[in-house]
Amino acid sequence: MNTNQILKENWILAILVVALIVFLAVKFSPEKGEKEYFKVETTENQVIRQAPETSIVRAVEPIKTTSPQTESTEIRWVVRLDGSEGHHVPHLLGIGESNGIGGFDFVSRGVASVNDPYGRLKDGTYFIKEDLLLKAGLTSFAELKSAEFGWAPKKMVLAEIDGQRAYVYQP
């Protein structure tokens, strides 16, 4: 049998194989517009940088920047797990503050420390430690939803902050 004859007899299988290859290529290709590097100033005045080859953030050098967040700033936010509107942290863990509509939100007041389990850093970067998200049922990816961004989901990246794995989003 030659290749043409095999394809004529198994054309549905050939289409499915091509569709699977295209699906996998799209699913696992990097998103366009993602920053290769970003810097974050922590409250301990360290910079963390996302390494492009590992997608891990590591503390590198001290730096000073201006802070858009003050001690009086209050921002409500949640982390959506795996793209599901029914899977928000802190609601799944029963922590945070009531949002008045039957759920819970994180409320960041002032500046968080990288030693906290979650929070918003001085430059506006949000973070939550990976162990909290795994406890809540994370299986694939995490997205930030915040009043600051009109509750539109923003993809978080897995990072390492002061030796601990966390998901972060930097506006």
Backbone as a ProteinNet text record, in pm:
[ID]
protein_1_A
[PRIMARY]
MNTNQILKENWILAILVVALIVFLAVKFSPEKGEKEYFKVETTENQVIRQAPETSIVRAVEPIKTTSPQTESTEIRWVVRLDGSEGHHVPHLLGIGESNGIGGFDFVSRGVASVNDPYGRLKDGTYFIKEDLLLKAGLTSFAELKSAEFGWAPKKMVLAEIDGQRAYVYQP
[TERTIARY]
83	0	87.1	49.2	123.8	53.2	118.1	68.5	-66.1	-84.3	-211.3	-326.1	-302.6	-406	-441.6	-342	-366.6	-448.1	-412.9	-485.7	-629.6	-651.8	-788.4	-874.1	-817	-892.9	-909.5	-816.6	-818.1	-816.9	-892.6	-890.3	-938.2	-1032.6	-1081	-969.9	-898.6	-787.6	-678.3	-649.6	-547.7	-588.5	-715.1	-764.2	-754.8	-790.5	-782.4	-637.9	-545.1	-403.6	-354.5	-388	-348.3	-412.3	-540.4	-609	-544	-505.2	-438.6	-304.5	-229.3	-99.3	-117.5	-215.5	-242.2	-286.6	-375.1	-423.2	-306.9	-220.4	-107.1	-10	11.9	101.5	46.1	-84.2	-146.3	-149.4	-184.9	-197.6	-65.7	43	170.8	266.3	219.9	306.1	297.5	405.8	402.5	304.9	241.2	146.7	220.4	162.7	222	207.6	309.6	303.9	350.6	383.2	434.9	572.1	596.3	724.9	827.5	945.8	1050.3	1107.1	1118.7	1168.7	1074.4	1065.1	1004.8	1075	1073.6	1136.7	1029	1050.1	956.5	1036.4	998.7	1062.8	981	1044	974.4	982.8	906.4	911.3	1045.4	1122	1256.3	1358.4	1310.4	1394	1486	1435.4	1507.8	1436.2	1507.4	1445.8	1435.4	1322.1	1309.1	1289	1343.5	1340.9	1294.9	1208.6	1165.5	1271.5	1320.5	1418.9	1345.9	1374.6	1296.6	1309.8	1424.1	1442.1	1371.3	1340	1278	1145.2	1111.9	992.8	990.1	1106.8	1117.9	1171.8	1115.5	1159.9	1258.9	1370.7	1474.1	1515.2	1547.1	1597.6	1735.8	1759.6	1890.2	1959.6	1913.4	1989.4	1896.6	1945.2	1861.6	1833.3	1715	1678.8	1572.9	1566.8	1465.3	1373.6	1242.4	1144.3	1039.2	957	847.9	732.7	649.4	541.7	405.6	326.1	191.9	92.2	130.5	38.8	80	-17.5	9.5	-49.4	-22.1	-74.3	-227	-290.1	-435.6	-506	-431.2	-490.7	-558.5	-682.2	-754.1	-796.9	-753.8	-786.3	-840.7	-956.4	-1018.2	-972.5	-944	-898.8	-921.2	-924.6	-936.4	-843.7	-822.5	-748.4	-842.5	-864.2	-950.5	-863.5	-907.5	-831.9	-883.5	-792.6	-820.9	-931.4	-949.5	-1047	-1192	-1217.7	-1354.7	-1406.5	-1520.7	-1580	-1623.4	-1642.3	-1681.3	-1564.2	-1442.8	-1324.6	-1236.3	-1275	-1199.2	-1136.9	-1012.8	-949.2	-955.1	-1001.5	-1003.1	-1131.2	-1235.8	-1363.9	-1349.8	-1273.6	-1259.3	-1193.3	-1116.8	-1047.7	-1117.6	-1225.1	-1298.5	-1218	-1128.5	-1050.9	-1083.5	-1030	-1056.9	-1174.9	-1229.5	-1341.6	-1462.4	-1580.6	-1704.5	-1712.6	-1758.8	-1774.5	-1917.7	-2004.9	-2142.3	-2233.6	-2180	-2262	-2244.8	-2207.8	-2198.5	-2060	-1961.3	-1825.3	-1727.6	-1599.7	-1493.5	-1390.3	-1331	-1223.9	-1104.1	-984.8	-870.1	-885.7	-848	-847.4	-707.8	-636	-500.5	-507.3	-456.2	-446.3	-297.8	-245.5	-103.2	-20.4	98.9	195.1	221.4	219.1	245.9	396.5	434.9	572.8	579.7	695.6	710.2	700.3	706.7	690.1	543.4	452.1	308.3	266.9	157	112.4	53	8.1	-47.5	-45.2	-59.6	-67.4	-33.3	-18	15	138	243.5	369.9	365.9	468.6	477.9	456.2	505.4	491.8	363	273.5	146.2	144.7	253.2	258.5	181	90.3	13.1	84.7	73.5	131	47.4	53.2	-7.2	79	111.1	199.6	131.6	210.2	159.1	88.9	140.1	78.6	-67.2	-101.3	-240.7	-328.7	-277.8	-356.2	-372.2	-269.3	-279.8	-381.2	-380.4	-477.1	-621	-636.7	-769.4	-812.1	-719.8	-757.4	-699	-595.7	-533.2	-482.5	-515.6	-464.5	-388.1	-415.7	-356.7	-296.6	-379.4	-330.1	-411.5	-354.8	-420.2	-430.4	-540	-561.8	-602.8	-547.6	-584.3	-709	-802.9	-916.4	-920.8	-919.4	-909.4	-998.5	-1049.2	-1124.4	-1036.6	-906.2	-811.9	-814.9	-848.7	-851.3	-992.4	-1093.2	-1231.3	-1272.3	-1207.8	-1235.4	-1208	-1136.7	-1097.1	-982.3	-988.4	-881.7	-747.7	-641.9	-504.4	-422.5	-352.9	-276.7	-162.8	-152.2	-43	63.2	188	296.6	355.8	399.6	464	602.6	636.4	762.8	818.6	938.3	999.5	1035.5	982.6	1009.1	1070.8	1193.1	1267.3	1260.9	1279.8	1287.8	1154.2	1043.1	911.3	842.9	776.8	704.1	573.8	545.3	423.8	379.9	250.8	199.6	197.4	244.8	254.3	192.9	144.6	99.9	154.7	225.6	275.1	209.5	133.3	67.9	168
-118.8	0	124.7	221.4	346.5	447.7	560.9	662.8	718.6	742.7	795.4	700.1	575.2	475.2	467.4	473.8	470.8	592.9	711.3	833.3	829.4	773.6	763.3	674.1	567.4	473.1	521.9	603.3	648.1	800.8	868.7	1013.7	1078.7	1019	1075.3	1071	960.2	947.5	1050.4	1072.5	1170.2	1311.3	1346.2	1477.6	1492.5	1389	1394.1	1411.1	1344.1	1357	1499.1	1556.2	1693.5	1790.6	1771.8	1858.8	1849.2	1730.6	1711.4	1784.2	1775.1	1843.1	1994.4	2048	2191.9	2234	2158.3	2188.6	2193.3	2093.9	2089.6	2204.5	2239.1	2350.3	2481.7	2503.6	2626.1	2628.1	2516.8	2509.5	2534.1	2481.9	2489.4	2595.3	2675.6	2783.2	2900.2	2978.8	3093	3198.1	3266.7	3370.7	3490.4	3548.9	3668.5	3783.6	3868	3985.1	3960.6	3837.3	3814.4	3878.4	3939.7	4001	3892.4	3908.7	3810.9	3830.5	3954.7	3984.5	4083.8	4078	4187.1	4199.6	4321.6	4347.2	4384	4345.9	4373.3	4420.5	4532.8	4573.9	4517.9	4444.4	4390.8	4492	4468.2	4558.8	4550.3	4446.1	4433.5	4500.2	4576.9	4651.4	4561.2	4446	4358.5	4359.3	4323.1	4310.1	4161.9	4122.2	3984.9	3990.9	3897	3900.1	3765.1	3768.5	3644.6	3603	3481.2	3427.6	3362.5	3400.6	3350.7	3200	3142.3	2999.9	2911.5	2964.5	2881.1	2934.6	3057.9	3125.7	3129.2	3138.4	3146.7	3284.1	3345.9	3476.5	3456.6	3524.7	3511.9	3651.1	3661.8	3787.6	3813.4	3936.9	3965.7	4084.4	4204.5	4319.3	4424.7	4506.4	4614.5	4720.9	4779.6	4888.2	4972.8	5098.7	5186.1	5232.1	5225.6	5276.1	5354.7	5426	5496.7	5400.3	5428.7	5337.2	5396.3	5327.6	5377.1	5343.2	5258.2	5217.2	5281.9	5332.3	5393.9	5307.3	5343.6	5267.2	5271.2	5372.6	5384.2	5319.3	5271.9	5209.3	5078.1	5059.4	4933.2	4877.5	4755.7	4694.3	4554	4525	4392.4	4309.7	4179.9	4092.4	3946.9	3863.2	3718.1	3652	3522.9	3444	3337	3336.9	3237.5	3119	2999.9	2878.7	2812.4	2779	2699	2756.5	2888.3	2954.1	2937.1	2882.3	2855.3	2965.6	3024.8	3130	3078.8	2949.1	2892.9	2855.3	2883.9	2844.2	2965.7	3042.1	3160.5	3139.3	3183.4	3192.1	3341.2	3379.5	3309.7	3234.2	3247.5	3184.3	3034.7	2963.3	2818.3	2779.8	2869.5	2840.5	2902.8	2980	3042.2	3149.2	3214.8	3322.9	3451.5	3561.6	3688.9	3758.1	3856.4	3934.4	3917	3920.4	3905.5	4013.7	3971.7	4068.6	4119.3	4073.6	4120.7	4049.3	3956.9	3883.1	3732	3691.7	3548.4	3488.7	3569.1	3517	3594.3	3567.6	3633.2	3690.4	3802.6	3866	3884.1	3889	3940.6	4091.8	4156.9	4302.3	4344.5	4404.1	4450.9	4594.8	4617.8	4752.1	4777.6	4876.6	4902.3	4804.8	4775.2	4697.2	4563.9	4455.9	4322.5	4296.7	4200.5	4152.2	4022	3992.7	3866.6	3747.2	3770.2	3662.8	3629.7	3717.8	3692.7	3583.3	3511.6	3407.5	3463.6	3588.9	3654.9	3804.6	3880.4	4024.7	4101	4231.3	4323.6	4400.3	4390.4	4455	4604	4672.1	4817.4	4867.9	4794.1	4840.6	4795.2	4730.2	4686.2	4540.8	4468.1	4325.9	4244.4	4161.9	4071.5	3937.4	3869.9	3736.6	3653	3521.1	3426.7	3301.1	3247.4	3131.6	3009.3	2930	2814.5	2714.9	2694.3	2595.1	2628.8	2757.4	2796	2758	2782.9	2751.5	2600.9	2524.2	2377.8	2325.9	2383.1	2345	2373.6	2480.9	2519.5	2440.6	2361.4	2277.4	2316.9	2401.1	2440	2316.7	2306.4	2195.8	2243.3	2365.7	2407.4	2547.8	2650.9	2788.2	2877.5	2994.2	3089.6	3224.5	3295.2	3428.7	3523.8	3642.9	3747.8	3818.1	3845.6	3932.4	4036.8	4163.6	4271	4387.7	4456.4	4578.7	4679.6	4674	4764.7	4752.8	4635.3	4610.4	4579.8	4625.4	4603.8	4457.3	4379	4236.9	4151.3	4203.9	4124.3	4031.5	3901.8	3809	3842.5	3833.2	3858	3734.1	3678.1	3555.4	3576.9	3488.3	3491.3	3390.1	3416.7	3325.5	3266.5	3141.9	3075.5	3135.3	3170.1	3236.8	3185.8	3229.4	3199.2	3331.7	3355.6	3479.6	3442.6	3486.6	3456.3	3308.5	3223.4	3079.4	3007.2	3078	3013.7	3031.6	2924.6	2930.6	3004.9	3093.8	3175.2	3207.1	3235.3	3288	3439.3	3508.7	3654.9	3715.4	3838.2	3918.4	4059.2	4110	4246.5	4326.8	4431.2	4514.4	4588.6
0	0	0	-79.1	-77.6	14.1	38	131.1	87.3	-42	-91.2	-64.3	-82.3	-59.7	88.9	175.9	321.3	363.1	309.5	344.4	293.8	175	121.7	208.6	260.1	342	485.9	534.6	674.9	684.9	600.8	595	724.6	792.5	919.5	1023.6	1030.5	1123.9	1093.6	967.3	927.9	971.8	953.7	995.2	1146.4	1219.3	1365.4	1413.6	1350.2	1387.4	1362	1247.1	1215.8	1316.1	1347.3	1443.2	1581	1623.3	1752.7	1755.1	1647.5	1640.6	1648.5	1575.9	1579.4	1718.5	1781.1	1915.5	2013.9	2011.2	2104.1	2078.8	1953.8	1921.4	1975.1	1962.4	2011.3	2164.2	2225.1	2371	2441.7	2388.6	2458.3	2403	2309.2	2259.3	2356.8	2371	2462.6	2413.5	2509.2	2472.2	2415.2	2311.6	2252.9	2351.3	2354.3	2440.1	2581.9	2618.9	2752.7	2764.8	2879.1	2902.5	2929.3	2870.8	2895.8	3035.6	3080.7	3214.3	3279.8	3411.2	3484.2	3617.6	3672.8	3801.7	3901.8	4025.8	4133.3	4253.4	4313.3	4438	4552.5	4641.3	4757.9	4870.5	4977.7	5092.3	5162	5136.5	5192.6	5101.3	5001.2	4908	4825.5	4781	4691.3	4557.5	4453.5	4321.9	4291.4	4236	4187.9	4038.6	3966.7	3820.5	3768.7	3669.7	3606.4	3506.4	3522.8	3430	3314	3188.8	3076	3054.7	3085.4	3059.3	3160.7	3279.4	3381.8	3430.9	3393.1	3443.1	3595.2	3655.9	3801.1	3836.9	3938.1	3982.7	4096.5	4092.2	4195.1	4244.2	4373.3	4427.6	4369.9	4326.4	4269.7	4336.6	4324.5	4372.7	4429.8	4525.8	4580	4473.4	4479.4	4388.5	4456.8	4423.5	4479.9	4367	4392	4295.6	4371.7	4298.7	4364.3	4384.9	4481	4517.2	4484.1	4396.8	4367.8	4478.2	4574.9	4680.2	4811.4	4884	5013.5	5122.6	5245.9	5359.8	5365.6	5306.3	5311.8	5192	5094.6	4977	5015.5	4969.5	4993.1	4858.7	4828.6	4699.8	4722.4	4662.2	4670.8	4551.5	4577.6	4470.4	4507.6	4403.5	4418.9	4318.1	4336.4	4238.8	4186.4	4054.5	3989.9	3949.6	3987	3956.7	3829.9	3741	3622.3	3534.6	3537.5	3451	3491.7	3609.9	3653.2	3744.4	3708.6	3791.4	3928.7	3943.4	4072.7	4161.4	4116.2	4193.1	4220.1	4321.7	4360.2	4497.3	4510.9	4641.6	4674.7	4790.1	4916.6	4950.2	4868.1	4900.1	4926.9	4843.6	4859.5	4991.5	5049.4	5175.1	5295.4	5271	5380.5	5452.8	5379.6	5438.7	5365.3	5409.1	5343.5	5408.1	5338.4	5389.2	5298.4	5357.8	5281.3	5174.6	5056.2	4947.5	4935.4	5024.6	5024.9	4927.1	4845.5	4749.7	4765.9	4887.2	4917.1	4902.1	4877.5	4863.4	4948.4	4926.2	5001.1	4905.2	4943.6	4867.6	4959.7	4900	4971.9	4971.1	5078.3	5081.7	5123	5027.9	5056	5102.1	5221.3	5277.4	5302.1	5237.9	5255	5173.1	5220.6	5144.7	5214.6	5137	5191.9	5194.9	5275.3	5279.8	5200.6	5141.6	5069.4	5163.8	5294.1	5391.2	5415.9	5374.2	5387.2	5289.2	5316.7	5223.6	5094.3	5095.8	4978.5	5002.2	4895.4	4912.9	4787.8	4806	4697.6	4741.1	4661	4694	4662.7	4703.5	4692.2	4549.9	4449.6	4310.7	4243.8	4317.8	4261	4218.6	4238.5	4203.7	4305.6	4255.4	4340.6	4348.3	4464	4476.4	4573.1	4552.8	4645.8	4641.6	4757.7	4766.4	4704	4634.5	4561.2	4652.7	4773.9	4862.6	4895.4	4906.3	4929.1	4810.1	4689.5	4570.3	4552	4582.7	4573.3	4674.6	4794.5	4898.1	4852.5	4773.7	4724	4600.5	4541.7	4428.4	4294.4	4290.6	4164.9	4090.8	3961.7	3880.2	3757.9	3711	3584.9	3588.8	3610.8	3606.8	3699.2	3727.6	3817.5	3747.9	3777.6	3721.7	3833.2	3829.3	3922.6	3871.2	3960.6	3928.9	4039.8	3999.5	4097.2	4057.3	4158.7	4133.4	4060.5	4083.7	4019.3	3867.2	3814.8	3670.5	3621.1	3692.5	3651.4	3656.3	3739.7	3761	3638.2	3539.8	3422.6	3463.6	3427	3467.6	3403.4	3484.7	3441	3476.6	3378.2	3399.5	3498.9	3595.4	3692.8	3648.6	3682.3	3647.7	3774.6	3764.7	3876.7	3893.4	4016.1	4044.2	4176.1	4204.6	4333.4	4398.2	4517.2	4589.3	4723.6	4744.1	4866.9	4902.3	4802.2	4824.4	4829.7	4814.1	4817.2	4682.4	4637.3	4509.8	4529.1	4434.2	4441	4299.9	4284.9	4159.6	4173.2	4068.5	4072.5	3947.7	3962.6	3849.7	3870.6	3771.6	3776.8	3665.4	3704	3602.2	3516.5
[MASK]
+++++++++++++++++++++++++++++++++++++++++++++++++++++++++++++++++++++++++++++++++++++++++++++++++++++++++++++++++++++++++++++++++++++++++++++++++++++++++++++++++++++++++++

